[in-house]
């Protein structure tokens, strides 16, 4: 698809769009006799980078762009039966597209690409609670956030802490965690949003996903940041303190990781942490395999795909 057609069609709307849905059932999982392959694609900190960086864009010249990413995603979906496409926040802010359209274009393009879920980043509040609320109807995917309490704001009831996706009988629980907004976002922009302890909230959600929800895999979409020298909570500390998380897909710190990092949790099992920079320069890919009878899947391969292929 030509880039300008992709942008124009998204601004006109998303009628008739088919988004990849859930496959299978728990009954299938119980009787599974062949390995199930799950492909996870992920982004973070897109910052309204709709077009690729210009040719004079220095280190990132020619990289990124949502039309190119859409082509890569479509290619993966054509080859893999079970795909989850996830984002870790800071979709807004960074180019004139956000200044002119207030996030409308970003959400419509992500919907056309078939994103399954995202979490919220601090820059997603840059137009305030009302600005975020105004754009939500343009997002055909849920925002997952377990540690923001919006009860005293117009955003109450608009988000959920987690969602369970079923892919060929494999149950995948995905939840989101956001960074503390105070000090990063103007007070008037997040209003009476209450920040809750991410470790406590993660433990509570993971217990539900591993217990009543009977998930085979648990993924955290985190906008906490990869690593801080201070005691501030980050993805590495989260993995070390919360048992039961298989994968943390991070954001906020714009960290380019060549491969996922394993961090041992309290139960002795390692959670993998991954982050793919910023501005849609890279698309992360992790392939998992679930063997018959196995309660949790194992990583088969991981890759970082530069978004520079021609559309």
N, C-alpha and C positions, 0 to 999 in steps of 0.2 A: 504493500500500500504506500502510495506517495505520502510524504510527511504532511503536506498542506491539506490533502484530502482527509487524512487521519484526524488532524486538528479540527477541520471544518465539520466533519461528521459528528465529532464529540460535542462541539458547541451546539449543534442542532438537536442533540439528544441521543438517547441510547435505546430507542424503541426497537424491539425485535432482537436485542442482543441475547445470546445464550451464554450463561456463565456456567462453567464446569461445576457440577453438583456432587453430592455424596453418592458413593457407590456401595452396594452390598448391605449387609445387616449383621447383627450380632450372631444370628443363627449360622451365617456363613463362616464367621470367625471360629465358632465352635467346631465346625466340620472341615476346616481348612486342611487340604492335603498337599498343596503346593506352595512354595515360597511366594510371598507377596512383596512386590517392589513398590516403594513409595518415594517419589521425587519431591523434594522441597526446594522451591525457588524463593529467594528473598532479597529485599532491598531495605535501605534505611537512609534517612536524612536526604531525601530527594530535593528539597529546597526549591521547588517550582522550576526545576531544570527541564523545561519542555523540549527545547531545541538542544542539539549537541553544542558543546563548547566551540566557539569559532576557531578558525584555522590559526588565528593569532592568540589563542587562549593559553599560550605557554605550555606548561607541563601536561595539561589536560586537553590540548588542542584536538578537535575532532572526535572527542569521546562523549558518550552519553546520548541523551535524546530519547524521548518516549516512543517515537515511532520505531526506532531501531530496537528498543527493548521489547516492544510488542512483537516484532518479527522473531526475535530470539525465543520468546515465550511460546509463540505459536509453533515454532519448530520443535521445541521440547514436547509440547502437548501432542504433536503428531506422532511422536515416537514412544511416549510413556503413557500408560493407561491411568496412573494414579498420581496426580500432581496437586500440590498445595502451593499457592502463591501468597506470600506474606510480607508485611512491611512493619518496620519498627519505629515509625513516627518521624516528625518534622517534615511533613509533606509540603507545608506552606513556607513561603518567604525566601527570597533570594534572587528573583528575576522580575522584570516588569510585568510578566504574565500574572503574577500574584497581585501586583499593584492595580492592574486594570480589571481583573476578573475576580479577585478576592478568594481564590481557591476553587472556583467552579470548574475550570478547565482541568486542574489536577485530578479532582475527584471523578470527573467524567471519563478522562483517559484511563485512569486506574480501573474503573468499572468496565470499560471496553476491553481491557487486558484480562479481565476475569480475576482480579484480586479476591482472595477468600477472606482475608481479615487484615486489620492494621491495629496498632495502638496509637496513643496520642503522645506527641512530643511537645516541648515547651513552645516552639514556634507556631504550633497549630492554634495557639491562643493569641497570636499577634493582632488579629482583628477583634479581639475580645470574645466573650461568651456569645454575644448576639451574632457576631460574624461567623463563628463556628457553627452555631445553630442554623443560620441561614443557608449554609452550604451542605449540611447533612443530607437533604433530599437528593443531592446529586451523587451521593456515594451509594452504589449498589452492593456494598459489602459492609460488615459490621466493624465497629471499633471496640476493641476489648481493653478494658482498664479496670483492674481490681483494687487499686489503692487511691483512687480519687472518689470522694463522696460529693455528688452534685445535688444532694437533697434540697439545699437551700438556694439553688440556681435554676434558671430556665432550662438547663440541660438535664434535669432530673428525669430518669426513665429512658434516656436516649442511648445509654450504653449498657453493656453487660460485662461481667468480669471474665467470662470464658465462653468458649464454644467447642462442642465436640463434633469433629468431622469423621465420617465413616467412609473408608476407602477399601473396597473389596473385603469387607469384614473386619478390617483393622480400625480400631477406635483411637483417634488422635485428639487429645485435649489441648487446646491452645488458650493461653491467658495472657493478659497484658499488665505491665507495670510502668508507671511514669515517674519522672524525676520530680523532686520538690520544686514547686513553681515559684515560691517566695524567693526573691532575690534574682531570679532569672526573667520573670515576667512582671510587668507593671501590675500592681495590686488591682487596679480597676479592670484589667483584662481577664483575670480569673475569678474576681469577685469573692463569693463565699465558698468556693470550692475547697473542700477539706482534704489535705494530704494525709494518707494513712501509712503506717509503717509497712514498707514493701516486704520485709522478711516475714512479718506476722501474717500479712495478707497472702503471700505466696504459700506459706505452710498450710493455711486454711483451704486455699483453692486446690492445691496439689492433693491434699487429703481427700477432697471430694472427687477429684478426677480419678485418683487411684482406687477410691472406695466405691461409692454408689454409681459413679459414671463408668467404672470398669474400663478405663483407658489402657491401651497397649503402649501408648507413647504420650509424653507430656512435653509441650513446647512453651517456652516463655518468650513473648515479644517484649523486649525491655528497652526503655529509653532512659535507663539509669546511667549509662556510660560504662566503658570497658574496665578502666582501672584508674584509681586515685591513690596517691601516697598517704592521704589523710584517712580518717576513719569513715569518711563519707561512703555510703553504700554504693557498690558498683557490681557489675556482672560477676566478677571473680569472687567477691565476698558473698554474693547471693548464692552462687553455686556451692560454696563451701559450707553454707549455713542451712540450706534447705535441701532435704532429701527428696528424691522422687522426680526431679527434673531431668529429662534426657537431653534437651537442647535449649540453649538460650541464644536467641537471635537479637543482637544488640544494636544500639544506636547512640546518638548524642555526641560521642567523642570523635566521630568521623575517622574511626580506626580502620586502616587497610590491613586485613589479615589474609595471609597466603593460605592458611589452613586453620581449621577449627582447633581451639585449645581445650584439652580435657582438664577439668578441675574436680578433684575427689570431694564428694559430699559426705555428710554425717553417716550415711549408710554404707560407705565404702565404695559406692558406685560413682563413676565419673559422669559429670554433665559436660557436654561440649558447648563451647562458646564460639560464636562466629559473628563477624561484622564486615561489611564490604565497602567502607569508605563513606562517600557522600555524593550527592548530585547525580545519582544514577550512572556513575562511571563504570561500575561493575554490577553484575548480577550474580548473586550467590547461588550455588547449587549443591545440595546434599542428597545422596541416594541411600536409602535404608532398605534392608531386606528383613522380612519377618518370616521366620521358619515355622513350619507346622508345629503347633504345641508350645511355641515359645511365648512367654509372657511379654517380653520386650524385644524390639528389633535391634539390629546392629547396623552400624554405618558401613555401607559397601564402598562408597567413594565420595569425594568432595572436590569441588572445583570453583574457581573464581573466573567468571566469563566477562572479559572486557566488552563493553557495549560500543562496538565500533563497526560491526558488520554492516554491509550495505543492505538497505531494505529491498 
